[in-house]
Amino acid sequence: MALDFNHVSYYENRELSWLKFNQRVLNEAKDNNLPLLERIKFLAITASNLDEFFMVRVASLKDMEHAGYTKCDLAGMDPSMQLEAIHSAAKSFMEQQNNTYNRSIKPRLEKIGVQIIDAYENLSPKQEAYADSYFTETIYPVLTPLAVDASRPFPLIANKSLNIAALVTAKNDSKLQKVKAKKGENEFVTVQVPSVLPRFVEIPAEEGYNESYVLLEQIIEKNLDKLFLNYNVICAYPYRIMRNADLSFDEDEAADLLKEIQKSLKKRQWGEVIRLEVDSGIDKRILKFLEKNLSVSKEAIYQMNAPIDLTFLMKLNGALDYKEHRYPAYTPQHHDRIKPGDNLFDCISKGDIFLHHPYETFQPVVDFISQASVDPDVLAIKQTLYRVSGNSPIIASLARAAENGKQVTVLVELKARFDEENNINWAKRLEKAGCHVIYGLVGLKTHCKIALVVRKEEEGIKRYVHLGTGNYNDSTAKLYTDCGLFTCSELIGEDATAVFNMLSGYSEPAQWNKLVVAPIWLRKKFYELIDREISHAKMGKEALIVAKMNSLCDQQMIAKLYEASSCGVKIHLIVRGICCLRVGIPGVSENITVCSIVGNFLEHSRIFYFYNNGLEEIYMGSADWMPRNLDRRVEIIFPVEDEEAMAKAKHILDVQLKDNKNAYYMNSEGEYLRLDKRGKTLISSQEEFAREALRKDKREEKSYFGRRFIPRLAMEEES
């Protein structure tokens, strides 16, 4: 009987899989073997991740629920079932976050001399005096207390803002007030904790500490009576809301996409409340009042026994100067074929150049555009931009190129989530400089990473291309692992020109030479590559697929992998985040392993290896195996064909599959466990790549190299 590879029991729900990924990040924060300040960073990241998850993914499910959408996902769960499961898992997760902060992070900070006071009752007299003075001089002028009564309706509370809710009663002895007091009636007031001020305030350190901090909301709570002089403050508690922040607009009806997105950005502050965070000891009267006026369901109320919004820990981490409690600083190294000051066009003309960030510096990519902007032989520059840094040198170079009279075409993706406003600003600047700016395509996000430089040389017009797996962002390039390729291949150059013609003029090429482009051609190409391995396996030949990506949740792609596994194809997947595929299903996925690596750098590169009966093929690019990447985005996957570049790409996969320090492996229950380290030499792929980049003699790169990519599978339970 034929197997049904689409059976719901073979799949993990996407949202629950994402929560498991965030749990792996939280495990780093809980790991006592890591430097303390790195653990603080990881804890802050989990909080930031969860905020975005609620604003987008949970919000989307709420929209479906409101619309009466009952279709089930690939795991057989309808929107209501998913929301119930998410709230249950997220509450357990946030409890772990709070416990990590209270029982581990905070006490260990105190051991190194850093005190965080998150209850004003714990201030010493000297600290109290300082906090009161800081309130009067700095905080009070920017506060706006708001009362709620018959004449003043409940105010609009901004998304992600931290607020303090209080019950107050009038001090005067009016008859009305006496009646209210007798009935137990009080006035409700709220005040927003100003985001323009630091969340943590340094105060005089007590004996035994190097530095002491108090949270901003505690200073406000302590001095709340100064905001309501004619009232007695009965009780006060912090709260925070998360709203639906998913942009929604009809692109077909939007005459001006830029203006439409600008309008939608303003609406993001006032979407439906998706989550309400409150202090665990909150007065029931205040909680009931908030629940009613914010129209929030009971399951979406999260009671916290730690400071609300732990994202503040990221800035605290940056403010603390304790190098011994951090990872040693790593400086990205120069590529051995590109020396500072080299003419990049000369370097690329000698052969393809493979870059591995952040181990190798991103500077050549910045220099590629910078040199092109002033090179008198450069005629045109074309580039896609999805996310760029706050003060991007690439943007400056593109503007300079246009001012120098070069033809500059830039596709700025306005729909890059949470970077929309930043990208609008850059787009306006580029237009002002004379660049031709394309604002993405209707109905599709342009997510591919490609830059094309057209240069006039003695032998004629020559095209230089950079293709990458990550954004043209010089800041995140120091934090994310990504790969890039410089080439002046004529065939890829022709394809690059076709890509930009397609983006700017809706002109589809009759065929592609080397590049594989979504949304039309990519899915079919991957199916063909997998089917070829299936064919080899059926003939009794060795068949192998190794794929590294951020997320895997496309049902058709997973079903194709199940088919390959059932035919004997060995499949090793390195998936950082979401993975809806399940391993160890008899007859279905017994030949599949799933590995997830969480380390100091964010694993972001996408690499796809196919053994092809010994005629190996490797592709890299911007696309994960998700429906949005395969069907709803402009993506590019490019082949790695240069012998040296292929060896480097294979080496990356090989070392990562031998990682037994930062790697988790999925078991047949869908849980992620670390590998058994007993008696083993510890291998951290990120540390190994950093060491290799630092070594001048890189011959040792082959120490872990082997084409069979055999990972260690013995696991240990999480301690």
N, C-alpha and C positions, 0 to 999 in steps of 0.2 A: 504494500500500500504506500502510495506517495506521501511524503511528509508535507505537512502544512507549515511552511516556514514563517507564516504570518500569524500563528496562534498567539493569543494575548499572553499566555503564560511564558512565552519566550522573550518577553520584553519588560524592561523597567520603565516606570513612569519618568518622563523627562524632569519634572520639577523635583521629585524625590531624589533622583540621581544627582541633580545640582546641589541639593542640601547635603548629600554625602560628600560631594567635593568640598563644600565649605567646612564640613566636619574634618576633612583631612588638613585643611588650612588651620583649623582650630587646634588640631593635634600638635602642630608646630608650636603654638602658643603655650600648650600644656607641657611641652617637652623640657624637663629640667636640665637636659644636657645642652640645650642651646643657650647662647648668650642672652642675658635678661632683656636687653633693649631690643634684640631681634624678636623675642617672644612678644614684647609689647606691640611691635610693628604688626606681627601676624594677627594678634587679637584685634587691633584696629581695622585690619583688612577684612576680617570676618564680619565686623559690624557694618562697614561700608558696602561689602558685597551683599549682605542681607537687605540693606536699605534699597539697593537697586533692584534686587530680586522682587521685593514687595511692590515697588513703584511700577514695575513693568510686568513681570510674570503673574504675580497674584492679581494685579489690577486687570490684566487681560482675562483671567479666569472669572473675575467678578463681572466683567462686561458680558462674557458669555452667559453666565448664570442669569443676569438681568434680562438678557435677550431671549431666554428660554431655550438656549442651545443645549441639546442633550446628547450630541454625538460623543462617543467614547474615543479616547486616545488609543495609541498603539498597545497600551497595557490594559485596555478595557475599563478605564475610569472616565466617568463624565465630569464636567467642571465642578459640580457640587462635591462629588467624592474626592476629587483632587484637593479642593479647598479644605475639606475636613482633615485629610491626611497631612496637608502642608501645615496647618495651624498646630496640629498635634506634634509634628516633628520639629517645627520651628520653636515652639514653647520649650520643648526639651532641650533644644540646641541653645537657646538664649539663657536657660538656667545654667548650662555648662559654661557659657561665656561669663556670666555673673560670678559663678563659683571660681573660675580661673582668675578673675580679677581680685575677688575678695580674699581667697585662701592662698593664692600663690603669687600673683604679680605684685600686689600691694605690699604684703609682708617682705618680699624680697627686695623691693625698692627701699623699704625702711632699713634693711640690713646694709645697703650700700650708702645710706645716708640721705635718702630722698623720702620726705613725708608728704603724703597726699591726704588732706583733710576733706572728707566729703559729708561732714555733718557739723554745722556751725557750733553745736554744743561742745565740740571737742577742741575749740580754740582756746589757747591760753589767754590771760588778760592782756598781755602785750600784743598778741596776734589779733585779739578782738578790737583793740584800739586802732590797729593798723587797718583792719578790714572796714571798720566804721568810717575811718577817714577816707579810704579808697572809694567807698560807696558815695560819700558826700561830694567828693571832688571829681570823680570820674564816671561812676555808674549813674547816679541820680539824674544828671542832665539829659541822658539819652533814653530814659525809661518813659513808657506811656502806659500808666495803669488804666484799665478799662473795667467799669462796673457794668453789671447786667441787671436791668430791672424793666419795668413796664415801658419806660420811655427810651431805654437803651438796649436794643436787641443783642443777642450773642454775636460777638465780632467774628470776622473771617480769620481763622488761624492759618498762618502760612505753612506750606509743606515743609517738613523736616525741622521746623523751628521748635526750640525748647521754650516752654512756658511755665509759669507758676500760677496755679489756681488756689484761691483762698476763700474762706468764709469769714465775713466780718459782720460786726454788729455796731450800731451807732452808739456813741458815748452819751448823747443827750438823754434827758429823762422825759421826752415827749410821750404823750399818752399812746400815740401810735407805736412808738418803739417798745413801750412796755407791753403792749398787746402782742407785738411780734415776738418779743423775747419769751413771753409766756407760752406762745404757741410753738416755740422752738424754731421760729423762722429767722433766717439770716440772709444777708446779701452775698451774692457771688461776685467775685472780682477775678480778673486775670491780668497778668503782665508778661510780656514777652522778654525772655532773656536775650539781650542784644547780641547778635552774631558779629557785630563790628568790634566787639571787645574780646580779648582772649578768654577762653573757657576756663583756664586755670590761672590763678593769680598768685604770684610769688609773694610770700609774707615773711616776716622775721622768723628765722629758724630757731627752734628750741634746742636746748643742749642735747647733744647726741646726734644731731642731724646737720648735714651740710646745707641743705635747702628744704624749704617747706612751701607747699602750695595748698590753696583752698579753691574749691570749685566756685565759679562765678554765681551760680544759682543759690549757693549757700549764703553768700554775702547778701544777696538780695532778700532771701527769706529772713535773714537775721534783722534786716532793716526795713521790712515790709511796712511796719507801722508808720514810718516816715512818709510813705506814699499815701496813706489814708489817715490823716491826722485826726479826723473826727470819729474814727472808728477803732474798735478793738479787734485785733486779728485773732480769730478763734483757732484756725489751723491753716496751714499752707503746704502744698505738695507740688512737685514738678510733674509735668506731663509733656508728651511729644506726639505729634501725629505724622502719619505717612499717607500721602495722597496718591491717587492715580496720576502718574506722570507720563503715561504713554501718549505720544502725540497722535491726534486723529484729525485728518482733513482729507477732502476729496481732491486728489491731484488732478483728475481730469477736469474738475471745475475751477481749479486754481489758475487764474490767468497769470499771476506772478508768484512763483513758488517761494521766492525769498520773502515776500511780504506775508504770505500765508503762514510760513513757518514762524516768522516773528510774532504773529498774532497768537499762534498756538503755544508758543513759549510762555506767554503771559498767562494763558489758561492753566498751564501746568501747576501753578501755585494753588489753584482752587478746585482741583479735581476731587472726586469722591474719596472719603477717608477709608483707607485700606487697613490701617493698623493704628491703634492707640496704645502708647506706652505710658504707664503710670507707676508711681512709687508703690511698692508692695504694701506699705502701711497706710495708703490713702484713705481718707475719711469716706465712708460709704455715700454720704450726701453729695460730696463733690463728684465721686465716680458716677453716680446716677445722673447728675446734672450734665456731665461731659458726654456720657453715653447717649443721652437724649438729644442734646443740642448738636452733637457731631454726627448723629445718625449712624453710629457704629454698632455693629453686631457684637454680642458678648464674646463669641469665639475669637474676635479680632482685638480683644483687649489683652494686653500683655503686662503683667505686674512684675516689676523689677526690684530685686534686692541689692542692686549695685547702681552706680550712677547711670542715668539714662543717656544713651547715645555715646557709646565707647569709642566712636571715631575720633574723639578729642585726643586719644592716646597717641595718634600719629604725630600731631604737633608737639605733644609733650616729649615724645621720643626724639624729635628733632631738636628740642630745646636742651636736652640733657647731654652733658659733655663727659661721658664715661667710656672712652674708647676701649677699655679693657673688657667692657660688657657688650661689645659689638663684634660682628664678623670683621676680620681684618679688611681694610679698604682694598678694593680691587680696581686697578686701572686698566681699561681695555688696551690691548697691545696693537702695534702696527702690523699690518699684513706683510709677510716677507717679500711680496712682490711690489709693494707700494711704500716708498719712503716719503717722509714729509717733504713737500715741495715738488714732488714728481709731477710731470704732466700726465694726467690720468689717461688722456687719449692715446699717448704713446704706450702706456702700460697695458691698456686694454687691447691695443693692436697686436701685442705679442701673444695673446691667447686669453681665453675666458678666465675670470678671477672670481673665486668662490669666497664669500665672506661669512663668518660665523660670529654673530653678535650675542652678547656683549663682550665675549672673550677677545674678539678682534674689534677694533674701534669702528664706529659708524662714520668717522670723519671723512673717509673717502667718498661716501655718498653725498655728504654736505659739499665737499670740494668738487664733486662731479658737476653739480649745478652752478656752484660759484665760479669755477673755471670757465664753464660754458657761457656764463653771463658776460664775461669780458673778453673771450677769445674772438678775435676779428674774423676767424674762419667759420665760426658757428653761425648758421643761418636761422635755426629754429630750435626751440625747446618745447617739449610737450610732456605733461606730467599729471598724474592723478593724485589727489590729496584727500585722505579720509580723516585722519587725526594728526594734527601737528602740535608742536610745543607752543608755550605761551609767547615766546620771543623767538620765533623760528628763523634761523639763518637761511633756510631754504626759501621761505617766503621772500625774505629780503633780496636774495639772489635772483629770484624770478622777476621781482619788480625792477631790479637793476637791469636785467637782460632786456626787458621791454623798453626801458628808458634809453638803452643803448641801441635801439632800433631793431632788435631781433624779433622774429615772430614767436610769440609765447602763447601757448594754449594750455590752460589749466582747468581740469575738472575738479571742482570743490564739491564734495558730497555734503549737502546741507542737512541730510537726514541721518548723519552719524550721531547716534543717541547720546545725549548729554554733552555733545560737543557742537550742537547746532549754533548756539550763539557765537562761540569762538570762530566757527567756520564762516559765519555770515560776515563777521568783522574782517577776516582775512580776504574773503572774496571781494569786498568793497575796496580794500586797499589795493588788491591786484588790478582790479578794473581801473582804479584811479591812475595806476602806473602805466596803463596801456595794454595790459594783458587781455587776451580773449578768454573770458571765464565762462565755463559751462556749469550749470547748477544741477548736475546729475540728470537722470532720465526718469520720465514719468513711470511710476509703478515699480521701478527697480532702484536698489541702492548700488552704487558703484564702489565696490570693496577691493578691487584689484590694485596692486602696487606696481606701477610701471612708470619709468621715465625714459624719454627718447630725446637724444640730441642729434640734430642733423648738421653735418659739418662738410664744408667744401675743402677737398684735398687735391693733391696733384693728379691722382688717378681718377678723380671725379667725386661725386657725392657719396659720403660714407655715414652710416647710421650707427650710433652707439646707444646701447640700451642697458638700463638697470632694471632688474626684476627682483622682487622680494616677497618674503612671507609676512613682513611686518610693516607698520606705518612709517611714513617719512617724518618721524618724530625723534629729534636728536636727544630728547630727555628720556623717553621711555626706552630708547635703544640701549641705555645703560642698565636697564632693569629687566628687559624682556629678552629671552633667547629667540633669535630669529636668524634666518639665512638670506643671503642675497647673492645675485650673480650679475657681474658685468660682462657684456659680450658685444662684439661688433659683427656677429654672424649675419650674413646677408639675408638668410632666410628668416631669422628672428626679427631683423630690422624691418623686413617687408611686413611681417605680421604685426609688429608694433605700430607701424603706420596705419595698417588696416584697423587696428583697435581704436585708434584715435579718430579715424574717419567714421567708424561706426558710432562712436560716442558723440561726435559733433554733427554728423550729417545723416545718421540712420542708414548708413551704407554698409550692408552686410557683404563680406567678401565671398567669392564663389567657393573658396577653400582656404584652409590654413596650412602653412608649411610646418610649423613646429608647436606653436602655442595652442592650448586647449582652453576655450572660453565658455563660461557659463553666461546666461542660463540655457543656451541652445545645445551646445556640443559636449559639455563636461560630463554629464551623467552617463551618456552613451559611451564615452571614452573609458570611463572607469569600469562600466559593465564589460566592455570588450577586454580590458586588461585582466579582469577577474576571470572571465570566461576562458581566456587563454590558459590561465593556471589550472582551471578545472579540466580543460582538455588534456593538458599534460599529465595531471594526476590520474585521469581515467586510463591513460596509456601506460601507467605504471612508472612514470617519470617523476623526478623530484619536482615538487611544486611548492612555492613559498611566497607569501606576501608579508611585508612589514610596513605598517602605516603609522605615522605619528601625526597627531592633530590635537586640536583643542576640545572638540566635541564630536560625538557620534550619536545621532538620534534620527537619522533618516531610515524609515521602516524598509523601504525598497532596497536600500544599500545593505542594511543589516541582513535582510532575507537572502540577498545575493552572497554575503559572507557565510551565512549558514549553509547555503547550497554548496559553496566551495569547501567548507569544512567537512560536510557529509561525504564529499567525494575524495577526501584525503589531503586537501591542500592545508599545509601548515600556515597558520596566520598569527602573527604577533602584533598586537595593537598597543600603541603608547598614546593614551588618551588622558590629557590633563584633567578635564572637567566632566561634562555630562557624557554618560555612556549608557544608552538604553539597551545595548546588547548584553546577553547573559552567557556566561561560559559554563562548560561542564554539562550541558544538556545532552543526554545519551543520544547518539546518532545525529545530533544537530550541531553542537558547538564544542565537541570534545577536542578538536584540533586548534582551538582558539585560546590565546592568552590575552588578558587585558592588564596593562600596567599603567599606573598613574604616578608621576613624579612631582612632588611639591618640595621646592627648595628655595634658596635665597633669591634666585631669579625666577620670573614667571615664564614657564614653558609656553612658547607661543608659535614656534615654527611648525610648518606642515611639510612632511616628507613622505613620499609614497614609493615603496620599492617592490618590484616584481621580478622574480627570479628568471622567468622566461626560458627555462631549459638551459640555463647558463649564459644566455645573451641578455644579461641583466638590463633593466630599464629603471630609471629613477626620475621622479617628477617632484617638483616643489611648487609652492604657490600660496595663495591667500585663502583658499577654500577649505572649510571643514566639511565633514560628511553630515550636513544638516539640510533639511528641505530649503531653507532660506538661501544657503550658499549655492545649492545645485540648481534651484528653480527660480529664485526671486532676486538674485544679485548678479552684477557683472563681476565675474571672477576670472583669474588667469592661473592656469597650471602650466608650468614650463618644464621641458626636459632638461636633465643634467647629463650632458654627453661628453664633456671634456674628461679625460681619464683621471686627472688629478682631482677635479671637482667631484667626480663620482666616488673616488676613494674616500674623500672627506665626508661626503654625505652618508656613505655606508658606515664609516667610522662612528659618526654621531649615533646612528641607530644601534650599532653593536654595543657601544659603551653604555648607552641608556638601558639596554636590555640586560646588562650585567650589573646595573646599579642595585646594591643591596642596603643602601643607607637611607636614601630619600624615596625609594620606590615602594609603592603599595601594589599588591596584585589582587584582582577580584577573584573570589571563590565562587563555588556553585550556588551559594545562597545570596549572591549579589553584594556581599560585604567585602570591604577592602582591608587586607591584612599586610603587615610588613613581612619581608622575607626573614627567614631564620638566619641570624648572624653568627650563631655559635660555631667557633672553629674556622670561620671564614675571614679572609682579608676583606676589609671594608672598602667598598668602591662607591664613591659619590660621583656621578657623571659630571655634575657641575664643577666640582672641585678638580676633577681630572682634566676637563677642558680648559679650566683656568690655568692649571699647571702647564699644560701643553703649550698654551699661548705664551706663557712666560719663558718657556725654554727656547733658547736660540736654536738648539739642535733639535728638530722635531722628528728625528728618526724613530723616537720611542713611541710615536703615535700608533704604531702597528702592534704594540704590546697586547692590546685586547682584540685585535682585528681578527675576524673570522667570518666567512661569508654565510655560515649556517645560522647565525643569530640564535644561539641556544641559550635561553634565559634560565636562571635558577628558579625553581618553583617551590622549594620547601618553605613553608610559611610558619610564622609564629603568631600567637594571639597577642593583640594589643595590650600592653601592660597598663 
